[in-house]
Amino acid sequence: MAESEDAGREVRDYYGRRYYLRDRPEDRAGRAQAVWLAWPPMAAVGVLQYGFGAAVPALMDHNGWSLVGTFSVLAAWAVCQAGVAFPTAWLRERNRIAPRTVMLLGAVLCAIGLVALAHGPGLLGALVGYAVLGGAGAGLVYSTCSTSVGKWHPDRVGGKVSLVTGAFAYGAVPFAVAAVVRLTPANLPTALDVTAVLLFVVVAGFGVFFRDPPADWWPAAIDPKEWALRHAPGRRVHAPAVAQFSLQAALRTRTLPVMYLIVLAAGAVSLFNAAFLVVFGIRAGVAVGVVAVAAALLTGINGAGRSIVMRLSNRLGRCRTLKLVLLVQAAGQLLLAIAASSGSAALLIAAAAVAGAGGGGFYPLFASLARDYFGDRRAPEVHAMVYSAKAFAGVLGVGLAALAVTDWGYPVTFVVAGAVSFASATAIARLQRPGLPSTLPSVHPGPRLAG
């Protein structure tokens, strides 16, 4: 690469997209390190969401909280975690705040949240400390990790981001299993204090090395024109966006509100499973070991399946894969309803695995759809807006679900969750690539052509 090219040069592909090619040593290092810097912090903060459900029995016994009161903390946490996604993306895209600063702030807030849960003054202290501060901290880390990886891997956004966001779920498996098997009201404060220290060390230790490439950065070793031709032409399902939409323009389309509602519905069911599986299993009289296995499968498959789903979508198309994922999630709810009615331990394990397979794959799919539909330029902001639907999903899938299981019982609530998942799957038919005439027929991907 010539010296002038090392300094950076701008090119456009055949679709008018702009790329800034640069091949400095720090660029190569940033690209090589992006995933491995983001993976540990993402795994660490996932404990705050997926570990909470496993800790609920000990929290209720230690604090004397009701089921509804305990889960109100997690519901508020989800609101704050998802609620900071858009403002963080907005500030980051405009270079108002550096990724290193965001990560360090997130580390402090997450640690404060866990300490507040361990020693805070009652339910109000947990709501302020764990839900508001800890939730905001987790949202800062989640948003920064996912967007930084996407910036350093613009040629493989879906695969790399799904790998990192998957760690948010399966990274919590060791804590969830330990909480089910070993966590008691007596050792709860110590366990949360230790977790707070470890979380801070991991998030801050890796976060201090975070940095972003320049705007529109592209690895100079990959020809963007050839890459665009290999990945888009002849396959309408993966074609680039018709135009580069601003967030305001995206909000004026019919597509973005539909995406938002689907994430709200699917996210509510996913959060419901993660929050209530352990409590449900223990109250049903299932052996602790079986509950631990079910929790590990639900959380582990939820995370690990995200990369698999992205690979599948490269062949089947985003929307077709998304529909399949949501139908699997619906099937998992029906299996959980049958397990709740029969008390079968084996069926509980199988249902947890199926629910996990459908419970996380839709998140990276929507990240890719944001780019496919609205362009690369504002994709982080558009996706952050869609992801913020998780805030309302927390209210529905955790807060209101706590009231539902109290009044209706688990079998009926799982059936309702299945209906919600099925409705979200049917809503996918309403998704249309913005900018195309509505009179155009739908085109399904045909067989891949050689060459």
C-alpha positions as CSV (number, residue, x, y, z in Angstrom):
1,M,0.0,0.0,0.0
2,A,1.4,3.4,-1.0
3,E,2.2,6.1,1.6
4,S,-0.6,8.3,0.2
5,E,-3.0,5.4,0.6
6,D,-1.8,4.8,4.2
7,A,-3.0,8.3,5.0
8,G,-6.5,7.4,3.8
9,R,-8.5,7.8,0.7
10,E,-12.2,7.9,0.0
11,V,-14.0,5.7,-2.5
12,R,-17.6,4.9,-3.4
13,D,-19.0,1.6,-4.5
14,Y,-21.5,0.9,-7.3
15,Y,-24.4,1.7,-5.0
16,G,-23.1,5.1,-4.0
17,R,-21.9,4.1,-0.5
18,R,-18.9,5.9,0.8
19,Y,-15.8,4.2,2.3
20,Y,-12.7,5.7,3.9
21,L,-9.8,3.3,3.2
22,R,-6.8,3.4,5.6
23,D,-4.2,0.9,6.5
24,R,-2.2,2.2,9.4
25,P,-0.8,-0.2,12.1
26,E,-3.2,1.2,14.6
27,D,-6.1,0.4,12.2
28,R,-5.0,-3.2,11.8
29,A,-4.5,-3.6,15.6
30,G,-7.9,-2.0,16.3
31,R,-9.6,-4.4,13.9
32,A,-7.8,-7.4,15.2
33,Q,-8.5,-6.6,18.9
34,A,-12.1,-5.3,18.6
35,V,-14.0,-8.5,19.3
36,W,-11.6,-9.7,22.0
37,L,-11.8,-6.3,23.8
38,A,-15.6,-6.2,23.7
39,W,-16.4,-9.9,24.5
40,P,-15.4,-10.0,28.2
41,P,-17.2,-6.7,29.2
42,M,-20.3,-7.9,27.4
43,A,-20.2,-11.2,29.2
44,A,-19.7,-9.5,32.5
45,V,-22.7,-7.1,32.3
46,G,-25.0,-9.8,31.1
47,V,-24.9,-11.2,34.6
48,L,-27.1,-8.2,35.7
49,Q,-29.9,-9.4,33.5
50,Y,-29.6,-13.1,33.2
51,G,-28.2,-13.7,36.6
52,F,-31.0,-11.8,38.3
53,G,-33.7,-14.4,37.7
54,A,-31.5,-17.1,39.2
55,A,-30.9,-14.9,42.3
56,V,-34.6,-14.1,42.8
57,P,-35.3,-16.9,45.4
58,A,-32.4,-15.7,47.6
59,L,-33.3,-12.0,47.1
60,M,-36.9,-12.7,48.2
61,D,-35.9,-14.6,51.3
62,H,-33.1,-12.2,52.3
63,N,-35.1,-9.0,51.9
64,G,-38.6,-10.3,52.6
65,W,-39.8,-9.0,49.2
66,S,-42.8,-10.2,47.3
67,L,-42.6,-11.7,43.9
68,V,-44.0,-8.6,42.2
69,G,-41.8,-6.3,44.2
70,T,-38.7,-8.3,43.4
71,F,-39.4,-8.4,39.7
72,S,-40.3,-4.7,39.6
73,V,-36.5,-4.2,40.1
74,L,-35.6,-6.2,37.0
75,A,-38.4,-4.5,35.0
76,A,-37.0,-1.1,35.9
77,W,-33.5,-2.3,35.1
78,A,-34.6,-3.4,31.6
79,V,-36.2,0.0,31.0
80,C,-33.0,1.9,32.0
81,Q,-30.6,-0.6,30.2
82,A,-32.5,-0.3,26.9
83,G,-33.4,3.4,27.4
84,V,-29.8,4.6,27.3
85,A,-29.2,2.8,23.9
86,F,-30.3,5.7,21.7
87,P,-28.8,8.6,23.5
88,T,-25.5,6.7,23.8
89,A,-25.5,6.0,20.0
90,W,-26.5,9.5,19.2
91,L,-23.6,11.0,21.2
92,R,-21.1,8.4,20.0
93,E,-22.0,9.0,16.3
94,R,-21.3,12.7,16.7
95,N,-18.1,12.2,18.6
96,R,-19.5,13.9,21.7
97,I,-18.2,11.1,24.0
98,A,-15.3,8.7,23.6
99,P,-15.9,4.9,23.9
100,R,-13.2,4.6,26.6
101,T,-15.1,7.2,28.7
102,V,-18.4,5.4,28.2
103,M,-16.9,2.0,29.2
104,L,-15.3,3.4,32.4
105,L,-18.6,5.1,33.4
106,G,-20.5,1.9,32.7
107,A,-18.1,-0.1,34.9
108,V,-18.6,2.3,37.8
109,L,-22.4,2.3,37.5
110,C,-22.7,-1.5,37.1
111,A,-20.6,-2.0,40.2
112,I,-22.7,0.5,42.2
113,G,-25.8,-1.3,41.1
114,L,-24.7,-4.7,42.5
115,V,-23.5,-3.1,45.8
116,A,-26.9,-1.3,46.1
117,L,-28.7,-4.6,45.5
118,A,-26.6,-6.2,48.3
119,H,-26.7,-3.4,50.9
120,G,-29.3,-0.9,49.7
121,P,-32.1,0.4,52.0
122,G,-35.0,-1.8,51.0
123,L,-36.8,-2.0,47.7
124,L,-36.3,1.7,47.0
125,G,-32.6,1.4,47.3
126,A,-32.5,-1.5,44.9
127,L,-34.7,0.4,42.4
128,V,-32.4,3.5,42.5
129,G,-29.1,1.7,42.7
130,Y,-29.5,-1.5,40.8
131,A,-32.3,-0.6,38.3
132,V,-31.5,3.0,37.5
133,L,-27.7,3.2,37.9
134,G,-26.9,-0.4,37.2
135,G,-29.3,-0.6,34.3
136,A,-27.9,2.6,32.7
137,G,-24.3,1.3,33.2
138,A,-25.2,-2.0,31.5
139,G,-26.8,-0.1,28.6
140,L,-23.7,2.0,28.2
141,V,-21.5,-1.0,28.0
142,Y,-23.8,-3.0,25.7
143,S,-24.2,-0.1,23.2
144,T,-20.5,0.7,23.1
145,C,-19.3,-2.9,22.7
146,S,-21.7,-3.7,19.9
147,T,-21.2,-0.4,18.0
148,S,-17.4,-0.5,18.3
149,V,-17.2,-4.0,16.9
150,G,-19.5,-3.0,14.0
151,K,-17.3,0.0,13.2
152,W,-14.1,-2.1,13.1
153,H,-15.7,-4.9,11.1
154,P,-18.0,-3.1,8.5
155,D,-17.5,-6.0,6.1
156,R,-18.8,-8.6,8.7
157,V,-21.1,-6.6,10.9
158,G,-23.8,-9.2,11.5
159,G,-21.4,-12.1,12.3
160,K,-19.1,-10.1,14.6
161,V,-21.8,-8.2,16.4
162,S,-23.8,-11.4,17.0
163,L,-20.8,-13.0,18.5
164,V,-20.3,-10.2,21.0
165,T,-23.9,-9.7,21.9
166,G,-24.3,-13.4,22.3
167,A,-21.8,-13.2,25.2
168,F,-24.3,-10.9,27.0
169,A,-26.4,-14.1,27.5
170,Y,-24.1,-17.1,27.6
171,G,-21.5,-15.2,29.7
172,A,-23.9,-15.3,32.6
173,V,-24.2,-19.1,32.6
174,P,-21.6,-19.7,35.3
175,F,-23.2,-17.1,37.6
176,A,-26.7,-18.4,37.0
177,V,-25.8,-22.0,37.7
178,A,-23.9,-21.0,40.8
179,A,-26.8,-18.9,42.0
180,V,-29.3,-21.8,41.6
181,V,-27.1,-24.3,43.4
182,R,-25.2,-22.2,46.0
183,L,-26.8,-18.8,46.5
184,T,-28.6,-18.5,49.9
185,P,-30.0,-15.5,51.9
186,A,-26.9,-15.7,54.1
187,N,-24.2,-15.5,51.5
188,L,-26.1,-13.2,49.1
189,P,-24.4,-9.9,50.1
190,T,-20.9,-11.4,49.8
191,A,-21.7,-13.0,46.5
192,L,-23.0,-9.7,45.1
193,D,-20.0,-7.7,46.4
194,V,-17.5,-10.1,44.9
195,T,-19.4,-10.0,41.6
196,A,-19.4,-6.2,41.7
197,V,-15.6,-6.1,42.0
198,L,-15.0,-8.7,39.3
199,L,-17.4,-6.9,36.9
200,F,-15.7,-3.5,37.5
201,V,-12.2,-5.0,36.9
202,V,-13.3,-6.7,33.7
203,V,-15.3,-3.8,32.2
204,A,-12.9,-1.1,33.1
205,G,-9.8,-3.2,32.4
206,F,-10.8,-3.9,28.8
207,G,-12.8,-0.7,28.3
208,V,-9.7,1.5,28.8
209,F,-8.4,0.2,25.5
210,F,-11.5,1.0,23.5
211,R,-11.2,3.4,20.5
212,D,-13.1,4.0,17.3
213,P,-11.9,4.1,13.7
214,P,-12.6,7.3,11.6
215,A,-16.1,7.8,10.2
216,D,-16.9,5.4,7.2
217,W,-13.6,3.5,7.9
218,W,-13.0,0.4,5.8
219,P,-10.1,-2.0,5.9
220,A,-7.9,-1.1,2.9
221,A,-7.0,-4.8,2.3
222,I,-10.6,-5.4,1.1
223,D,-11.8,-3.8,-2.1
224,P,-15.2,-2.3,-1.2
225,K,-16.4,-2.4,-4.8
226,E,-15.7,-6.1,-5.2
227,W,-17.1,-6.8,-1.7
228,A,-20.3,-5.0,-2.6
229,L,-20.7,-7.0,-5.8
230,R,-20.0,-10.3,-4.0
231,H,-22.5,-9.7,-1.3
232,A,-25.4,-7.9,-2.9
233,P,-26.2,-8.3,-6.6
234,G,-28.7,-10.8,-7.7
235,R,-29.9,-11.4,-4.2
236,R,-32.7,-8.9,-3.4
237,V,-32.9,-10.1,0.2
238,H,-29.4,-8.8,0.8
239,A,-29.4,-5.8,-1.5
240,P,-28.2,-2.5,0.0
241,A,-30.6,0.1,1.2
242,V,-32.3,2.2,-1.5
243,A,-31.1,5.3,0.2
244,Q,-29.2,6.5,3.3
245,F,-32.0,7.3,5.6
246,S,-31.6,9.8,8.5
247,L,-33.3,8.8,11.8
248,Q,-36.0,11.3,11.1
249,A,-36.7,9.8,7.6
250,A,-36.6,6.3,9.0
251,L,-39.2,7.2,11.6
252,R,-41.5,8.5,8.9
253,T,-41.6,5.1,7.2
254,R,-44.0,2.3,8.0
255,T,-41.2,-0.2,8.5
256,L,-39.5,1.2,11.5
257,P,-42.6,1.2,13.8
258,V,-43.3,-2.4,12.8
259,M,-39.7,-3.3,13.7
260,Y,-40.1,-1.6,17.0
261,L,-43.3,-3.5,17.8
262,I,-41.9,-6.8,16.9
263,V,-38.9,-6.2,19.2
264,L,-41.2,-5.1,21.9
265,A,-43.3,-8.3,21.7
266,A,-40.4,-10.8,21.2
267,G,-38.3,-9.1,23.8
268,A,-41.0,-9.2,26.4
269,V,-41.3,-13.0,25.9
270,S,-37.5,-13.4,26.0
271,L,-37.2,-11.4,29.2
272,F,-40.1,-13.3,30.8
273,N,-38.3,-16.6,30.2
274,A,-35.0,-15.4,31.6
275,A,-36.6,-13.8,34.6
276,F,-39.1,-16.5,35.7
277,L,-37.6,-19.9,34.7
278,V,-35.7,-20.5,38.0
279,V,-38.6,-19.3,40.2
280,F,-41.0,-21.4,38.2
281,G,-38.9,-24.5,38.4
282,I,-38.2,-24.2,42.2
283,R,-41.9,-23.5,43.0
284,A,-42.9,-26.5,40.9
285,G,-40.8,-28.7,43.1
286,V,-38.3,-29.6,40.4
287,A,-34.9,-30.8,41.7
288,V,-32.3,-28.0,42.0
289,G,-29.9,-29.7,39.7
290,V,-32.6,-29.9,37.0
291,V,-33.4,-26.2,37.4
292,A,-29.7,-25.3,37.1
293,V,-29.4,-27.3,33.9
294,A,-32.6,-25.7,32.4
295,A,-31.3,-22.2,33.3
296,A,-27.9,-23.0,31.7
297,L,-29.5,-24.2,28.5
298,L,-31.9,-21.3,28.3
299,T,-29.2,-18.7,28.8
300,G,-26.4,-20.5,26.9
301,I,-28.4,-21.3,23.8
302,N,-29.9,-17.8,23.8
303,G,-26.4,-16.4,23.4
304,A,-24.7,-19.0,21.3
305,G,-27.6,-19.3,18.9
306,R,-27.2,-15.7,17.8
307,S,-24.1,-16.4,15.6
308,I,-25.9,-19.5,14.1
309,V,-29.0,-17.5,13.3
310,M,-26.9,-14.9,11.5
311,R,-25.2,-17.5,9.4
312,L,-28.6,-19.0,8.6
313,S,-30.0,-15.7,7.5
314,N,-27.2,-15.3,5.0
315,R,-28.8,-18.2,3.1
316,L,-32.5,-17.9,3.9
317,G,-32.7,-14.1,4.2
318,R,-33.2,-11.9,7.2
319,C,-37.0,-11.9,7.4
320,R,-37.5,-15.6,6.7
321,T,-34.9,-16.4,9.4
322,L,-36.6,-13.9,11.8
323,K,-39.9,-15.6,11.3
324,L,-38.4,-19.0,12.0
325,V,-36.7,-17.7,15.2
326,L,-40.0,-16.2,16.5
327,L,-41.9,-19.4,15.7
328,V,-39.3,-21.4,17.6
329,Q,-39.8,-19.0,20.5
330,A,-43.5,-19.5,20.4
331,A,-43.1,-23.3,20.4
332,G,-40.8,-23.0,23.5
333,Q,-43.6,-21.2,25.3
334,L,-46.1,-24.0,24.6
335,L,-43.6,-26.6,25.8
336,L,-43.0,-24.6,29.0
337,A,-46.8,-24.4,29.5
338,I,-47.0,-28.2,29.2
339,A,-44.1,-28.7,31.5
340,A,-45.8,-26.4,34.0
341,S,-49.0,-28.4,33.9
342,S,-47.3,-31.9,34.0
343,G,-44.4,-31.1,36.3
344,S,-42.1,-33.1,34.0
345,A,-38.4,-32.4,34.6
346,A,-37.3,-33.8,31.3
347,L,-39.9,-31.6,29.4
348,L,-38.7,-28.5,31.4
349,I,-35.1,-29.1,30.1
350,A,-36.3,-29.6,26.6
351,A,-38.6,-26.5,26.7
352,A,-35.8,-24.3,28.1
353,A,-33.5,-25.3,25.2
354,V,-36.2,-24.5,22.6
355,A,-37.2,-21.2,24.3
356,G,-33.5,-20.3,24.4
357,A,-33.0,-21.0,20.7
358,G,-35.8,-18.5,19.9
359,G,-35.1,-16.0,22.7
360,G,-32.1,-14.1,21.5
361,G,-31.6,-14.6,17.7
362,F,-33.9,-11.8,16.8
363,Y,-31.7,-9.1,18.3
364,P,-28.7,-9.4,15.8
365,L,-31.2,-9.9,12.9
366,F,-32.7,-6.5,13.6
367,A,-29.2,-4.9,13.8
368,S,-28.7,-6.3,10.3
369,L,-32.1,-5.2,9.0
370,A,-31.4,-1.7,10.2
371,R,-28.5,-1.6,7.7
372,D,-30.3,-3.4,5.0
373,Y,-33.3,-1.1,5.1
374,F,-32.0,2.3,6.2
375,G,-28.3,2.3,5.1
376,D,-25.0,2.2,6.9
377,R,-24.6,5.9,7.7
378,R,-27.1,6.1,10.5
379,A,-27.5,2.4,11.2
380,P,-26.3,2.6,14.8
381,E,-28.8,5.3,15.7
382,V,-31.7,3.5,13.9
383,H,-30.9,0.2,15.5
384,A,-30.6,1.9,18.9
385,M,-34.0,3.3,18.4
386,V,-35.4,-0.2,17.6
387,Y,-33.5,-1.8,20.4
388,S,-35.0,0.8,22.9
389,A,-38.3,-1.1,22.5
390,K,-36.7,-3.5,25.1
391,A,-37.5,-0.9,27.7
392,F,-41.3,-1.4,27.2
393,A,-40.6,-5.1,26.8
394,G,-39.2,-5.1,30.3
395,V,-42.4,-3.6,31.7
396,L,-44.6,-6.1,29.8
397,G,-42.5,-9.2,30.1
398,V,-41.2,-8.8,33.7
399,G,-43.4,-6.3,35.5
400,L,-46.8,-7.2,34.2
401,A,-45.8,-10.8,33.9
402,A,-45.2,-10.9,37.7
403,L,-48.8,-9.9,38.2
404,A,-50.0,-12.4,35.5
405,V,-48.2,-15.5,37.1
406,T,-49.7,-14.5,40.5
407,D,-53.2,-14.3,39.2
408,W,-53.3,-16.8,36.3
409,G,-50.5,-19.2,37.2
410,Y,-47.6,-20.3,35.0
411,P,-49.4,-22.6,32.5
412,V,-51.7,-19.8,31.3
413,T,-49.0,-17.2,31.3
414,F,-46.8,-19.3,29.2
415,V,-49.6,-19.9,26.7
416,V,-50.2,-16.1,26.5
417,A,-46.5,-15.6,25.9
418,G,-46.7,-18.1,23.1
419,A,-49.5,-16.2,21.5
420,V,-47.5,-13.0,21.7
421,S,-44.5,-14.7,20.0
422,F,-46.7,-16.0,17.3
423,A,-48.3,-12.6,16.7
424,S,-44.8,-11.0,16.4
425,A,-43.9,-13.7,13.8
426,T,-47.0,-12.9,11.7
427,A,-46.2,-9.2,11.8
428,I,-43.0,-9.8,9.8
429,A,-45.2,-9.9,6.7
430,R,-45.6,-6.1,7.2
431,L,-41.9,-5.4,6.8
432,Q,-41.0,-3.9,3.5
433,R,-37.8,-2.4,2.3
434,P,-38.3,1.4,2.5
435,G,-38.1,3.4,-0.7
436,L,-39.4,0.6,-3.0
437,P,-42.8,1.1,-4.6
438,S,-45.5,-0.8,-2.6
439,T,-46.8,-2.3,-5.9
440,L,-43.6,-4.4,-6.4
441,P,-44.2,-8.1,-5.6
442,S,-42.2,-9.8,-2.9
443,V,-39.1,-11.5,-4.1
444,H,-37.9,-14.6,-2.3
445,P,-34.2,-15.6,-2.5
446,G,-33.6,-18.3,-5.1
447,P,-30.8,-20.7,-5.3
448,R,-27.3,-19.2,-5.0
449,L,-25.6,-18.7,-8.3
450,A,-22.1,-19.9,-8.9
451,G,-19.4,-17.4,-9.6
